[in-house]
Amino acid sequence: MAAASALAELRAKIELDLRGRVVSPFNYRDRNVFEVVSTGIPSLDAVVGGLPRGAMTEICGPPCSGRTSVLLSALSARTAEGETCALIDARDSFDPAAASAAGVALEQVLWVRCQNADQALRATDLLIQAGGFGMVAVDLSDVAPKIVRYVPLNAWFRFRRAVEDTPTILMVMEQEANAKTCASLVLRLEARPGEWSEAGRDREPSFVRDSMARLFRGFEIGADVVRTRVQDVNEVMAINNFSSRRAAGFESGSKQERVAIFRAATNWSGFRG
């Protein structure tokens, strides 16, 4: 009894000391369970479930692999829900006209124009610490991979901790995945072969019908799920209520192949992929 009483007193003291900083320090919380929201791309949502709130998502791929398509689709989906978003543009390459054409409500987007990766990382730190954003997107796509590789791991860890237990989606766009285990969801994008018009069609302009010219129709994007530790909170609640159901496809470290195919929005002006 004396040992139990001493343990209870120690627990009460720890909870008192941590009050205001750590909520329920002795209660286990599965840090792989998140609320997920739509990416704005149905085929991608069907595979990954959506973008997790309170977590970091990495979207990586070479130039013209569809990164911009995913970014603008996500911004469009979030602003359509009335959320305020922040875009940290590491190389000042964002095209507002393309974003507007994609359905992004620009009046609900804070565009932070940077000149290098260091400025972008400092801005990211300030904005996610400030809070209040539905999504914070960090576009490092045009920064050389060798520079992003040297971002300290503790920076990614700090970003992850800053968005935990918040409704903020932290999305990082890069050519390579660099955040390691700090990212809860990692997608690698790759462009499929392009589609071109056929000559001789009546509806084609004359310069196409009467020459060897072809018009570029577009291309599809393949999104490969490199890593995911995301479980949808709604799915987990359903599992708890109906124990016979299993969360297939959302287990940590699941090795099943998960690839989404969607079409790049090549009709947007200034499309960079």
N, C-alpha and C positions, 0 to 999 in steps of 0.2 A: 504493500500500500504506500509506503514511504517513497519507493522508487517511482510509482505511478504519479504520485502527487508532485514529485520533483520534476518529472517529465512534463506534466501539465503546466507547471509554473514556467518552465523553460520555453515551452511552446507559446504561451501567452506573452512572454517577454519578447520573443522574436517577432511575433505578429505585431506587437505594439511598436517595436523599433522600425519595422518595415511599413507601417501604416502610411498610406499616401504615396508610396513608391512601388510596392508590390501588392497586387490584389490576391488574396487567398494564397499565401506562399506554400501552404501544405496541401493544397488541392491539385491533383494531377490534371493537366490540360494537354490534350493531343495537339501538338503544334503543326500537324499535317492536315488539320481540318479547317477549311476556309469557306467563306461565302464566295461563290464564283458568279461572274456576270458575263454577258455575251461579248465576244470579240467583234461582233458585227458581221462575221462570216459563218453562216450556218454549218458548212461542212467542217470547219475547224472546231466549232463548238461541239459538234457531234463526237469528235475524237478526244479533245482535251477537257471538255466540260465547260470551258470558259476561262476568264482571267481571274485569278484569286485575289481577293482583297486582303490587305495586311500581309502581303508577301511580295517577293521580287520575281519577276518573269523576265527571262532573257530571250530575245529574238535575234538569232544570228544567221548569217549567210553572206555569200559574196555579193558584189554589186549587181544590181538588176535581178535579185532573187526574190523580190516581193516584200521586202521589209517595209517599204513606204506604204504599200497597199494595206498591210496589217496595221500599221500605225494609224493611218487615216481612218480605217474602218473602226478601230477601237475608239478613237477620238470622236468620230461621228456618233457611235452608239452611246458613249457616255454623255456627250453634250445634249443628245436627243432626250436623255432622261433628266435634263436640267442640272447636271453636275458641272462643277467648275474644274477644269483640268489645267495642268501646266506642262509645257513642252520646253525642255532645255536642249537647245540646238547648239551642239558643240562647234560646228563650223559654219553657222549662219547660212544654212542651205535650205531651210524650210520654205515652201512655196504656198503662201496663203490662198492664192487663186485656185491651186489644185485642191487644197483642203476644203475650200468653200464648195467647189464642184463635187467633192466627195460627200457633202452633207454635213461638214463640221460647222458648228455654230461658233464662229470666230470670236464673237463677243464674250464667250465663256471660256476662252483659252488664254492663259498667260504665256506669252512667247518670250523666252529668255534667250537672247542672241549672244552667243559666245564666240570667241576666236580660237580657243584651244580646249584640250581635254581638262586641264587644270581648272579653268574657269567653270567648265560644265560641272565638275565634281563638287566644287565649292557651292555653286548655285543649288545643286541637288541636295546637299547637306542642309542648307538654309531652308529650302522649301519643305522638305519632308519633316524637319524639326518643327516648322511653323504649323503644319497641318492645315486642314480645311479643304484639301483637294481630293476629288474623286479619283483622279489618276495623275501621276507624275511620270511623264515619258522622258527618258534621257536618250537623245539620239547621238550616238558615237559612231554611226555608220561610216562617216567620211574621215574619221581619225584613223591613222595608220595602225594596223593591228599590233605592231611592235611597241607602240606607245601605250596602248590600252593594256597590254600584257604586264606592264610595270606598275599598274595601279595596285597599291598594297592591298592584301587580302583583308586587313582590318578595316579598310574603307568600305568594302562590300558588306562586311559584317556589321558595321555601324549603320549602314543604310537599312539592312534587313531588320535590325533591332528597332530602328526608328519607326518603321511602318507596322511592326507587330501590334496587334490589338487596336488597329485603326482601320477605318474603311477605305484607306488609300491603296490603289493599285500602283505598284512601282514597276514600270516597264523599261528595260534597257535594250537598246538596239545597237548591235555590234556586228563586225564581220566574223568574230570568233567568240565563243563562250569563255568568259574569264572569271565569273563570280564563284565558280566551284559550287560547294554545297550551300552557299548563302542563297542561291536561287532555288525557289521551290518548283519552278517550271522552266524548262529550257526547250526551245523549239529551233530546229535548224531548217532553213528554207532553201529551196533549190528550184530554179526555173526549168520547166519542160521545154522541148523544142517549139519554136514559134509557128504560128499558123499564118499562111499567106493566101491571098485571093488567087483564083484561077482566071487565066486570060479568056477573052471571048464572051464573057457574060454581057447580056444586053444592058443590065443596070449599071455596069461599070462605066466610069468616065471614058471618053474617047481616047485619051492618052494611054489608058490601060488596055482597052480593047484592041487598039491598032498598033501595039508595041509589045515588047517583051517585059514591060513593067509589071510589077506585082504590088498589091497593097497589103500592108501588114495588118492582120486581123487581131492579133493578140497571142497570148500564151497562158498556159496554166502553171500554177505554183504547187510544188509538193512540200508539205510541212511535216517534218519528221520529229516525233517526240523523243528527244534525247534523254531527258530525265524529268520525272514528275514525282513529287511527294504530296500532291494535292488530292484531298478527298473533299467532295462537296458536303457542306454541313447538312443540307437537306437529305442527301443520300445516307449520311451517317445516322440521322434521326430516324429514317425509315428502317435502317438495319436494326437499330435499337428496339424499334417497335415490333418488327417482324424478324425475329432472329434467324428464320430460315433463308432470308435473302442474303446474298453475298455481294460485296462491292467489287464486282469483276472489273478489271481494267484500271483501278485506282490504287492498287497496292503499291507501297513504296518499293522501288526497285523492280517493278514488274517488267518482264522481258518480252512481253508480247508486242508484236509490231503494230505501231499506231501511226498511220500516215494519212494526212488530210490533203485533198486536192481541191484547189479553188482557182478561180480565174483572176489574173492580175487586171487592175483597172487601167488599161493602156489608153483609155479615152481622157484621162485626167491630164491637164496641161502640166508640163514640167515633170512628168513621171520619171522617177529615178529608180524605182524598184526597191 
